[in-house]
Amino acid sequence: MTAFPRLPGPAVPEGTRDVLPPEWQQREHLRGRLAAEFAAWGYRGVDVPALEFADPRHPQDARAFKLIDVGGEVLALRGEFTTAVGRLVRSRFAGGPFPLRLQYGGRLWLRALTSELGRLREFAQVGVELIGVSTPQADAELLALGRRALEVVGVAPVMEVGYPGFVDAVLEDAGLSPGAREALHGAIDRKSGADVDLLAAQHRLDAGMTRTLHTLTDLYGGPEVLAQAGDLARGGRARAAVTHLEAVADRAEGTLLFDLGASRRYGYYTGLTFRAYAPGLNQPLLGGGRYDLGGLPGAGFAIGLERLTEVAARGLPPEPEVVLALDAAGAEHARAAGLTAELAWTDDRAELLAYCAARGIRRWAQGQTLTGASA
């Protein structure tokens, strides 16, 4: 077998990685299965540019990779899909018809290294957006689709549902100032009782309000949590949130867990949020929620392909056997039998045998015959 000197390759930037053949095939298999499932539910595919105009209002602006165009315009690499799909909908589907179901897939880039993204700054996602409706039926559809999408690739997900605005509504009903609410959101979301007590003391909250804050951090569990949340709901916003969640739960397929103390990105999400976890994994495979698209109601979710590949790879079908074809007829015969056939590039049997040993190829094909790779 021809040998070439092994040269040291250039290092890749921090937070990026090469993807080698076994993982590449697994990831593309998952991408194809997910896209087919989304399409079966009526979600049509779109693609959006990797380059966008930088915008300080963008939810990922502070973490975006930015560059200067030849005309002086500041551009940014795409850091998430929802904003880009929202722009596409406003410009290309302004008149509907709604509801509009779209799916997407591709790479994203962010400067920050976070554990939630597996310390990656370049990563791949697929996802869906359901735009133009905000009913409990629409939210239940997305929960069902998210569950089904993971099930078809062999993952039994645990689905968690939150409603960040519920926490804010309860705090507002209690008469807390915007500054106090802002400070408390993080502590409640982290479920940090010590931080809750510290902030309650700083803002001079009474014992009753402090108990309410601790109750919020503990609002986690099955449908019974909604009854507890109803006891805390005093104003219209909080009651509307609980009523909506009850309607979604009535329509949900499978078991849902509710985390009503979750208030992550409460200023971005306008309704429920949800995540899907694989058993034994402490980071979500899927995340989504309801948001506003410049006056249009929207909701959707995204699945991280790197993490999904890591979890689902063991359950994927094995790769077809690879054979080495000594002629074109042998390659055609092997491929017709469902095998992968590589074509021989030389008549030197010793070189071919050495290659087969290095690649783990056990058979070769010639004409209509498959035989063991031997001299």
N, C-alpha and C positions, 0 to 999 in steps of 0.2 A: 504494500500500500504506500502511495506517495506520502512522504512526510515533509512538512514545512516547519520552519522554526517558529516557536511560540513566542510571539512578541507581547510585551505588556500593553494592555489596552488602556486608553485614556480613561481616567476616572469620570464617573457621571456626577452631576451636581447633587448635593445633599437633598434628600427627599424624593429622588427619582430612582428608577431601577430598570434594568433590562428584564424582559420577559422571554423565557426560553421555551422551546417547542412543547414539552408536555403541558405546562401551564397555559400556554397560548391556546392550544387546542381545547383544553377544558373550559377556558374563559369564553371562547367563541361558541362552544356548544351551549353554555349557559345563556349567553347573549341571544342566540337563536331561539332557544326554548322560551325565554321570557318574551321576546318580541312576538313570537307566534301566539302565546297566550294573551298578550295585550291586544293583538289584532283580532282574536276570536271574540273579545269583549267590545269590539268596535273602535279601538284606539288606533288612529291612523298615524303613520310616521312622519316626522318633520326633522329637518336638520337646520342648525343655526350656526352662524360664524363663530370661529374660535376667538376672533378679534372683535372687541366692542369699543365704543366710545367710553372713556372713563367718566364716571359720574359720582360725585360725592354722596348722592342719595342711594347708591347701590348698596345692598346689604353686606356685600363683601368688599366694599371699596378699600377699607383700611388694610386688607390682607391681599389685595390684588397685585399681580405682576403688571407693571406699567411700562410703556415705551412711548417715544415721541415719533410720530409719523413724519414723512418728508415735508409735509405742509405745516408742521408745528402742532398738529392736533395730538392730544394725549389719548392714547389707546390703552386698553387693558385686555389681558388674556381672560377668557371666560372663567369665572370662579364658581358659578352655579347656573343651573338651567332655567329655573322658574322665571327669573327676570327676563332672560332672553326669549323664552317662549311667550311671556306676556307682551313683549314688544312686537313679536311676530303676530300675535293675535290682534293687537290693536291696529296694526298696519295692513294685515292681509285678510283678517276675518272680522272686520269691524261690524259688519252687518249680520254675523252669524252664518248659518243657523245655530242656535244654541239649544241644548247643551252641545259643546264642542269637546270631542274626545281626541286627545293627541298623545303620542308617545315619542320618545327621543332616546338617544344614547350617544356617548362620546366621552372625550377626555375633558378634565377640568384642571385648573392650576391655581394654587394659593401659596403665598409666600410663607405663611405661618406653619410651623410643625406642631400638630396637635395629636394627642393620643387617640381622639375620636376618629381621625383619618389614618390611623396606623403609622403616624410620623411621615406620611407621604405628602409631597407638594404637587405631584402630578398623579392623577388617579382617574378611574373610569366609572361612570354611572350609567344606568338605564332608568327610565321612569315614565310616568304618565301624568297628564294634567286633565282635569274635568272642569270645564270653564263655562260660566254663564248661569249656573244654578247653585243654590246653597241650602237645599232641603236635607232633612235627615236621610231620605232615600239615597241622595247623592253621596253623602258621607259613608253610609252603610255599603254602598257599591265599592267605594275605594278600599274600605277595610276588607271586604270579601275578595276583591281582586288582589290586594297585597298578600293575603293569606294564601290564595290559590296559586299565585305566581311562585311563591316559595315552595309550596307543596309539590308543584310539578317538577321541580329540580331536586326533590328529595329531602327538603327541610320541613320539619314540623314546627312552625313558629309559635312563639308566645307573643300575643298581641297586647300592647299597652296603649291605653287611650288617655289623653289629658285634655285640659281646657284652660290654657294660661290666663285667659280673660276672667275666669271664675275667681281666681285668687285676687286679681286686681279689683274685681267688683266687690268682693267681701271686704277688702281693705278700704275701699272707697265708701261703702255703706257704713263702715265704722267711724267715718269722719277723719281718716288719716290724710295728711297732706300728701301731695305728689312726691315730695322729697322723701318722706318716711316710707311711702309705698315702694318707691324705687329701691331704697336700701333694703327693705324686707324681702323683696322678691327673690334675691339671690339666696338668702339664708333659708327661705322656705323651700326653694327648689333643691337646695343641697340637703334639705332635711336635717339641718344643723340646729339642734335644740339650744346649744350653747350660744350660737350666734343670734338666735331669735331672742333669747333672754337679754343678751348684751344690747341689741338694738332696741328692744322694748324699754330697757332702762334709759338709754340715751334719749329716746323720744318721749319718755315719761308716760308710757302707756299703763293703764290700770291692770289689775290682776285678771279681770274678765277678758279684756282684749288679748292679754298675753296667753291665756288659755285657748282662745280662739286661734291664735297663730300656731300654737302647738298642735291643735286639732287639724289644721290645714296640712301640716307636715306629715300627719299620720293618715291622711285620706287615701289609702291604697288598698285595693282588694277587688272583689267581684262586684256584681250589681248592687249589693247591699251598701256599698260606698255612696251610691247616688242618694239613698235615703238620708244618710248622714249629711251629705252636702246640702240636701234640701233644708235641713234644720238650720244650717248656717246662712242660707240665702234669705236676705231681708229685702233687698231692692230689686228693681226690674231686671237689671243686667244679670245678676246672679241667678234669679229664678229662671230667666230665659235660658241660661246656660244649662242648668240642670234639666229643664224640660226637653231641650234639644238632645242632650245625652241620653235621656230615658227613651226618646223616640228612636235614636240610633241603636240603642241596646235591644229594643224590641225587634228590630229588623236584622240584627247581626247574625251572621253564620259562625258557629263555633263560640268558644269561650273568649271573653274579653276581660282584661284586667284594667282597672281604672286607677290612674294616678292623678288625683285632683289637686295635689300639692305641687304638681309640675308647673312652673311658671317661666320656663326658659323661653326667651325671645317673645315675651308677652306683647311687646309693642309691634311685632311683625305679624304674628298670627291673629286672625280675627275670629277664630272658632276653635274647633277641636284640633288636636294634634295626635299623632300616633307613631308608634315604633314597633318593630318586630324583632324579637331576639331568638336566637337558636339556643337550645338547651346547653348550658355550660359556658356560654359566651357572654361576657359582661358588656360588650359593645353592640349596638344595634346593627342588623343587616339592612334594615329598611327604615326610613323615616319620612314623615310627611305631615301635612296639615292643611288648614284652610287659611286663605290670605286674600288680600284685595289687589286686583290688577288694574289700578287706575280707574276704579268705578265698576269694574266687572268682578263678580265673585268668582273665585277660583279655588281649587283644592287639588292636591296631587301627592305623589310620593316618589322617592328615588331609592334605588338599590345600589350599593357599592359593590362593584364586580370583584375587586381584589379580595375583600372579606368573604363574599359569597363563594368564590372559588376555593378559598381555604377551607370553608365549612363543608361545601357540597362535593368536593373532588372525589372523596372516597366512594360516593354513591353513583358516580358517573359510569356509563358503559366503558369497557376497555377499548383501547384503540385497536383497529383492525391489524391483523398480522401483516408485517412488512416482508415482502419477498424481493429478491433481486432477479429481474428479468434479463435473460441473455439475448433476447431478440424481441422485436415489436409484437409478434404473435403471442409470445409468452406473457408479455405485459398485458395485452388485451384480455387473454384468457384469465389471468389472475384477477384483474380488476372486475371482470364479469362475475367472478366468484365471491366478490365482496372483500378482496384483499387489497392492500396498498402495494403497488409495484414500482420499484425504482429500476431504471434502465441501466444496464452495464455500460460503462464508458470505455472499456478496453477488453481485449481478448486474453489478457494475461490472467490466467486462472489463479495464480499465486496472489496477485494483487487483489483480485476479487474476493478470495477466501479471507485474506487479512482484513479487508473492509467488512465482510460479513461478521467476522469474529468481533471486531470493534463495535459494530452497530447492533449486535445481537440478532442478526438475521440468520434463521435456521434453514431456509429453503430458497431455492431459486427456480425460476420458471423458464421453460423453453418450449415453444410451440404450444401444444395442448397438455404438456406434462409438468408436474411439480415434483421436484426431487430434493433430497437433502443436499445442502451445500457441502460439496466435497470435491477433491481433486479428480 
